[in-house]
Amino acid sequence: MVTPLVDTTRRATRKQRRIRELYYITHIDNIPSMLKRGILSHRRMETEGIKYTPIYDKQIVSKRLEIKAPDGRDLWSFTNLFFNARNAMLYRVLCEKTVDDIAVLGIDSRRAMNRLGIFVTTGNAASALSEIVRPSQRVISRIIKETDKEWWKEADGSKRKIMAECLVPDEVPPHHIKSIYSANFNALDKIREGAKQYSLEYVRQPNMFFKPSKRVPLTQYLTVVEGDMFFSRLHTITISVNVVGIMGKGLASRAKYQFADAYVEYQDLCRKRQLRMGKPRLFKSESSFDYQLADEPATLKEANLETWFLFFPTKRHWRDRADIQGIENGLQWLCDTYRKNKIQSLAIPALGCGLGRLDWREVGPLLCKYLSALDIPVQIYLPMERKVPEELLSKDFLLRQ
């Protein structure tokens, strides 16, 4: 009996999922073979002449050939399972592949970890900084802690650590595969059509694939979405800020710790009193989210070359309630200047909602009034503090004049 499709926009805690499952990233064309024969190591596939659809660059795969486990075997002799599939490697794959073609297989972690000859790694196994060791309670606890993250960066090693692996010799048997994750139901329907005889859980989990859990198209260019704005891959990311230089909570805090250059620029603007209500400031960062977030970014073929930040003041002091008039003045500034500033696409939060204590009933229509006039892709990200009722997401409500 085939388990029905599941929509898990509601997520279990990541720690619970990791204890239950390990993860394997693959092209959906490979799944029928894996369900029949198991997930084979690269060495086994090469030896047996098994054809498959690759998702990794040859350069990345060949690099793993040079690295040895403590038992003397190279990494090609192991099937690599991730403790957290939502990592820098999956991000890289999705920079270059269509999300409909990529799936994540959930592997029974108890069975996998009980296999003889396994190793675990304290980060990307291809990195010289990662240890390859036999599993122990101490090591596994450390790995769970390091991989229990929503985002990562290069500087503190979290980008490498979130790609920690369980290395299984030769193969993962097909009966160890418990579930299949994809970003949408279309891909899952295609997968399930070729796997009717298997009892598996088929799960739509867009967040795992850095995709919004909800999309509401309003115009040709304007969309309201629910998800993580920082993974939008749009050209310009809007950060709601105060004008006193404090990034204490919310999206501003995320930007502070993940993107240090943006935080330094923001503080400098505040120190010089150049950031004022109604006058957002654009920071044209010379780096790209894709290069910061993807594994092996130097070899990316399909990457955004730059990511800009728009510092948008919503209040004067961090303690204040957001100023709706100041927000409207800032939106007018944006409409007047986006072409001159060469903004190519824009991600913007529900300005003033959440910590600013404004209501979506007021903010949503105001944002749409101004942003619907822009002829570039714009995504408005819904507040995460509370769910917005469906009737407040309709065109009739948001685009009313």
C-alpha positions as CSV (number, residue, x, y, z in Angstrom):
1,M,0.0,0.0,0.0
2,V,1.4,3.4,-1.0
3,T,1.3,6.1,1.7
4,P,-0.6,9.2,0.5
5,L,1.1,12.5,-0.3
6,V,1.8,14.6,2.7
7,D,2.1,18.4,2.8
8,T,4.5,19.3,5.6
9,T,4.6,23.1,5.6
10,R,4.3,22.4,9.3
11,R,7.7,21.0,10.3
12,A,8.8,18.7,13.2
13,T,11.8,20.0,15.0
14,R,14.9,19.4,13.0
15,K,16.5,17.4,15.9
16,Q,13.6,15.0,15.9
17,R,13.8,14.6,12.1
18,R,17.5,13.9,12.2
19,I,17.2,11.2,14.9
20,R,14.5,9.6,12.7
21,E,16.1,10.0,9.3
22,L,19.3,10.7,7.3
23,Y,19.0,12.2,3.8
24,Y,20.2,11.5,0.3
25,I,20.0,14.1,-2.5
26,T,19.3,12.8,-6.0
27,H,17.7,13.4,-9.4
28,I,14.2,12.0,-9.5
29,D,15.2,9.9,-12.6
30,N,17.4,7.8,-10.3
31,I,14.7,6.9,-7.8
32,P,13.2,3.8,-9.5
33,S,16.6,2.2,-9.6
34,M,17.3,3.1,-6.0
35,L,14.0,1.7,-4.8
36,K,14.8,-1.5,-6.6
37,R,18.6,-1.9,-6.0
38,G,19.3,0.5,-3.2
39,I,21.5,3.7,-3.1
40,L,24.9,2.5,-4.3
41,S,28.2,4.1,-3.8
42,H,29.9,5.8,-6.7
43,R,32.4,3.0,-6.8
44,R,29.7,0.3,-7.1
45,M,27.9,2.2,-9.8
46,E,31.2,2.6,-11.8
47,T,32.1,-1.1,-11.3
48,E,28.7,-2.4,-12.3
49,G,28.3,0.0,-15.2
50,I,25.1,1.5,-13.8
51,K,23.8,4.6,-15.6
52,Y,22.4,7.4,-13.6
53,T,21.6,11.1,-13.9
54,P,24.3,13.1,-12.0
55,I,23.4,16.2,-10.0
56,Y,27.0,17.1,-8.9
57,D,29.8,18.6,-11.0
58,K,32.6,16.1,-12.0
59,Q,35.0,18.3,-10.2
60,I,33.2,17.9,-6.9
61,V,32.8,14.1,-7.3
62,S,36.4,13.6,-8.4
63,K,37.6,15.6,-5.3
64,R,36.1,12.9,-3.1
65,L,38.1,10.2,-4.8
66,E,41.2,11.7,-3.3
67,I,40.0,11.5,0.3
68,K,40.5,8.4,2.4
69,A,38.4,7.1,5.4
70,P,40.4,5.7,8.4
71,D,40.0,2.2,7.0
72,G,41.9,3.2,3.8
73,R,38.9,3.3,1.4
74,D,38.3,6.5,-0.6
75,L,35.0,8.3,-0.4
76,W,33.8,6.8,-3.7
77,S,33.4,3.5,-1.7
78,F,30.7,5.0,0.5
79,T,27.2,6.2,0.1
80,N,27.0,9.6,1.7
81,L,23.9,10.5,3.8
82,F,23.4,14.0,5.2
83,F,22.2,14.7,8.8
84,N,20.5,17.8,7.4
85,A,19.5,17.9,3.7
86,R,18.8,21.6,3.8
87,N,22.4,22.5,3.5
88,A,25.0,24.2,1.3
89,M,25.3,21.3,-1.1
90,L,21.5,21.2,-1.8
91,Y,21.6,24.9,-2.3
92,R,24.3,24.6,-4.8
93,V,22.4,21.8,-6.7
94,L,19.3,24.0,-6.9
95,C,21.4,26.9,-8.3
96,E,22.0,24.8,-11.3
97,K,19.2,22.3,-11.5
98,T,15.4,22.6,-11.8
99,V,13.8,22.1,-8.4
100,D,11.2,19.8,-10.0
101,D,14.0,17.4,-10.9
102,I,15.5,17.1,-7.4
103,A,14.3,14.9,-4.5
104,V,15.6,14.0,-1.1
105,L,15.3,10.4,0.1
106,G,14.7,10.0,3.9
107,I,16.7,7.0,5.2
108,D,15.9,5.1,8.4
109,S,18.7,6.4,10.6
110,R,18.6,3.6,13.1
111,R,19.2,1.0,10.4
112,A,21.8,3.1,8.6
113,M,23.7,3.8,11.8
114,N,23.7,0.1,12.8
115,R,25.5,-0.9,9.6
116,L,29.0,-2.3,10.0
117,G,31.9,-0.2,8.8
118,I,30.1,3.2,8.8
119,F,31.8,6.5,9.6
120,V,30.5,9.9,10.3
121,T,32.0,13.2,9.4
122,T,32.0,16.5,11.4
123,G,31.3,18.5,8.2
124,N,31.6,18.2,4.4
125,A,33.7,15.0,4.0
126,A,35.5,16.6,1.1
127,S,36.9,19.3,3.4
128,A,40.3,18.9,5.1
129,L,38.8,20.5,8.2
130,S,36.3,17.8,8.7
131,E,37.0,14.7,10.8
132,I,36.0,11.2,9.6
133,V,35.5,9.0,12.6
134,R,33.5,6.1,13.9
135,P,30.2,7.2,15.4
136,S,29.9,7.7,19.2
137,Q,27.2,9.3,21.3
138,R,29.5,12.3,21.9
139,V,30.2,12.8,18.2
140,I,26.6,12.3,17.1
141,S,25.4,14.9,19.7
142,R,28.0,17.3,18.4
143,I,26.9,16.8,14.8
144,I,23.2,17.2,15.7
145,K,24.0,20.5,17.4
146,E,26.1,21.8,14.5
147,T,23.5,20.8,11.8
148,D,20.5,22.2,13.7
149,K,20.5,25.4,11.8
150,E,18.3,27.4,9.4
151,W,21.2,29.2,7.7
152,W,25.0,29.2,7.6
153,K,28.0,31.2,6.6
154,E,31.6,30.6,5.7
155,A,33.4,32.6,8.4
156,D,32.4,30.5,11.4
157,G,32.6,27.1,9.7
158,S,28.8,26.5,9.9
159,K,28.7,26.2,6.1
160,R,31.0,23.2,6.2
161,K,29.6,21.7,9.5
162,I,25.9,21.7,8.3
163,M,27.0,19.3,5.6
164,A,28.0,16.6,8.1
165,E,27.6,13.1,6.7
166,C,27.1,9.5,7.6
167,L,29.3,7.3,5.3
168,V,27.7,3.9,4.6
169,P,30.0,1.3,2.9
170,D,28.9,0.2,-0.6
171,E,25.2,0.6,-0.5
172,V,22.0,1.7,1.4
173,P,19.5,-1.2,0.9
174,P,16.2,-0.2,-0.6
175,H,14.2,-1.2,2.5
176,H,16.1,1.5,4.5
177,I,14.4,4.2,2.4
178,K,11.4,5.5,4.3
179,S,10.3,8.7,2.6
180,I,10.7,10.9,-0.4
181,Y,10.7,14.7,-0.2
182,S,10.1,17.2,-2.9
183,A,9.3,20.9,-3.2
184,N,5.9,20.4,-4.9
185,F,3.2,17.9,-5.5
186,N,3.8,17.7,-9.3
187,A,7.3,16.2,-8.7
188,L,5.9,13.8,-6.1
189,D,3.1,12.7,-8.4
190,K,5.8,11.8,-11.0
191,I,7.9,10.0,-8.5
192,R,4.9,8.0,-7.1
193,E,3.8,7.0,-10.5
194,G,7.0,4.9,-10.9
195,A,6.9,3.6,-7.3
196,K,3.4,2.3,-6.8
197,Q,4.5,-1.0,-5.4
198,Y,6.5,0.6,-2.6
199,S,5.1,1.6,0.8
200,L,6.7,5.0,1.3
201,E,5.8,8.4,2.6
202,Y,5.7,11.1,-0.1
203,V,6.2,14.6,1.4
204,R,5.9,18.0,-0.1
205,Q,8.3,20.2,2.0
206,P,9.2,23.4,0.1
207,N,11.2,24.8,3.0
208,M,13.7,22.0,2.6
209,F,14.3,23.1,-0.9
210,F,14.5,26.9,0.0
211,K,11.1,27.5,-1.6
212,P,8.1,29.4,-0.2
213,S,5.3,27.4,1.4
214,K,2.8,29.7,-0.1
215,R,2.7,31.9,-3.2
216,V,-0.1,34.3,-4.1
217,P,0.4,36.0,-7.5
218,L,-1.3,39.4,-7.6
219,T,0.0,40.9,-10.8
220,Q,2.5,40.1,-13.6
221,Y,5.4,41.1,-11.3
222,L,4.0,41.2,-7.8
223,T,3.6,38.1,-5.6
224,V,2.9,37.6,-1.9
225,V,4.8,34.7,-0.4
226,E,5.3,32.8,2.9
227,G,8.8,31.6,3.5
228,D,12.4,32.6,4.1
229,M,13.1,35.9,2.4
230,F,16.9,35.4,2.6
231,F,16.7,32.4,0.2
232,S,14.6,34.3,-2.4
233,R,17.6,34.6,-4.8
234,L,16.3,38.0,-5.8
235,H,18.6,40.9,-6.6
236,T,17.8,43.2,-3.7
237,I,16.8,42.2,-0.2
238,T,14.9,44.7,2.0
239,I,15.9,44.9,5.6
240,S,13.5,46.8,7.9
241,V,15.6,48.8,10.4
242,N,15.5,51.7,12.9
243,V,17.7,54.8,12.4
244,V,19.8,54.5,15.6
245,G,22.0,51.6,14.4
246,I,20.6,48.7,16.5
247,M,19.9,45.4,14.8
248,G,18.5,43.6,17.8
249,K,15.8,41.2,16.7
250,G,13.9,39.8,13.7
251,L,15.1,40.1,10.1
252,A,17.6,42.8,11.1
253,S,19.3,40.5,13.6
254,R,19.5,37.8,10.9
255,A,21.2,40.2,8.5
256,K,23.6,41.3,11.3
257,Y,25.0,37.9,11.9
258,Q,24.8,36.4,8.5
259,F,25.9,39.3,6.4
260,A,28.6,41.3,8.2
261,D,29.3,43.7,5.4
262,A,25.7,44.8,5.4
263,Y,25.7,45.4,9.1
264,V,28.8,47.5,9.0
265,E,27.3,49.6,6.2
266,Y,24.1,50.1,8.2
267,Q,25.9,51.2,11.3
268,D,28.0,53.6,9.3
269,L,24.9,55.2,7.8
270,C,23.4,55.6,11.2
271,R,26.6,57.0,12.7
272,K,26.7,59.6,9.9
273,R,22.9,60.3,10.3
274,Q,22.4,59.5,6.7
275,L,19.5,57.0,7.3
276,R,16.2,58.8,7.9
277,M,12.5,57.9,7.9
278,G,11.1,58.0,4.4
279,K,14.6,57.8,2.9
280,P,15.7,54.1,2.5
281,R,19.4,53.6,1.5
282,L,20.7,51.0,-0.9
283,F,23.9,49.0,-0.2
284,K,25.3,47.6,-3.4
285,S,27.2,44.6,-1.9
286,E,29.9,43.2,-4.1
287,S,29.2,39.7,-2.9
288,S,26.4,37.3,-3.8
289,F,24.1,35.1,-1.6
290,D,24.7,32.3,-4.0
291,Y,28.5,32.5,-3.5
292,Q,28.1,32.8,0.3
293,L,25.5,30.0,0.7
294,A,26.5,27.4,-2.0
295,D,29.1,24.7,-1.6
296,E,32.1,25.1,-3.9
297,P,30.9,28.5,-5.1
298,A,33.9,29.1,-7.3
299,T,32.7,26.5,-9.8
300,L,29.1,27.6,-10.0
301,K,27.9,28.0,-13.5
302,E,24.4,29.5,-12.8
303,A,24.8,32.0,-10.0
304,N,23.6,35.5,-9.1
305,L,26.6,37.7,-9.3
306,E,25.6,40.2,-6.7
307,T,23.0,40.7,-3.9
308,W,22.1,44.2,-2.8
309,F,20.5,45.3,0.5
310,L,17.8,48.0,0.9
311,F,17.8,49.4,4.4
312,F,14.2,50.5,4.9
313,P,13.5,52.5,8.1
314,T,10.2,51.6,9.7
315,K,10.8,53.4,13.1
316,R,13.2,55.9,14.6
317,H,14.1,54.0,17.8
318,W,14.0,50.2,18.2
319,R,11.6,50.6,21.1
320,D,9.1,52.5,19.1
321,R,6.0,51.3,17.2
322,A,6.5,51.3,13.5
323,D,5.6,54.6,11.7
324,I,3.1,53.9,9.0
325,Q,3.5,57.3,7.4
326,G,7.3,56.9,7.4
327,I,6.8,53.5,5.7
328,E,4.5,55.1,3.0
329,N,7.0,57.8,2.4
330,G,9.7,55.2,2.0
331,L,7.6,53.2,-0.5
332,Q,7.1,56.4,-2.6
333,W,10.9,56.9,-2.5
334,L,11.3,53.4,-3.8
335,C,8.9,53.9,-6.7
336,D,10.6,57.1,-7.6
337,T,14.2,55.7,-7.6
338,Y,14.2,52.0,-8.3
339,R,15.0,52.5,-12.0
340,K,17.7,55.0,-11.4
341,N,19.3,52.7,-8.8
342,K,19.0,49.8,-11.2
343,I,17.2,47.4,-8.8
344,Q,16.5,44.3,-10.9
345,S,14.2,42.5,-8.5
346,L,13.1,43.0,-4.9
347,A,12.3,40.9,-1.8
348,I,10.5,42.9,0.9
349,P,9.0,41.9,4.3
350,A,5.7,43.0,5.7
351,L,7.2,46.3,6.8
352,G,6.2,47.2,10.4
353,C,4.4,44.0,11.1
354,G,5.7,41.7,13.8
355,L,8.1,43.7,16.1
356,G,6.8,46.9,14.7
357,R,3.3,46.1,16.0
358,L,1.4,47.1,12.8
359,D,-1.4,45.0,11.4
360,W,-1.3,43.3,8.0
361,R,-4.8,44.7,7.3
362,E,-3.2,48.1,7.1
363,V,0.3,47.2,5.8
364,G,-0.6,44.7,3.1
365,P,-2.8,47.0,0.9
366,L,-0.3,49.8,1.4
367,L,2.6,47.7,0.2
368,C,0.6,46.5,-2.8
369,K,-0.6,50.0,-3.7
370,Y,3.0,51.1,-4.3
371,L,4.8,47.9,-5.3
372,S,2.3,46.9,-7.9
373,A,3.5,49.9,-9.9
374,L,7.0,48.5,-10.2
375,D,7.8,46.7,-13.5
376,I,10.4,44.3,-11.9
377,P,9.8,41.0,-10.0
378,V,8.7,41.9,-6.4
379,Q,8.0,39.4,-3.6
380,I,6.3,40.5,-0.4
381,Y,7.1,38.2,2.5
382,L,4.2,37.6,5.0
383,P,4.8,38.2,8.7
384,M,6.0,35.0,10.5
385,E,4.6,36.0,13.9
386,R,1.1,35.0,13.1
387,K,-0.8,33.4,10.2
388,V,-2.6,35.9,7.9
389,P,-6.2,34.8,7.1
390,E,-6.8,33.8,3.5
391,E,-9.4,36.6,3.0
392,L,-6.6,39.1,3.6
393,L,-4.5,37.7,0.8
394,S,-7.0,38.1,-2.0
395,K,-6.6,40.5,-5.0
396,D,-9.8,42.2,-4.0
397,F,-8.4,43.0,-0.5
398,L,-4.8,43.8,-1.4
399,L,-5.2,45.6,-4.7
400,R,-8.2,47.7,-3.7
401,Q,-7.8,51.3,-4.6
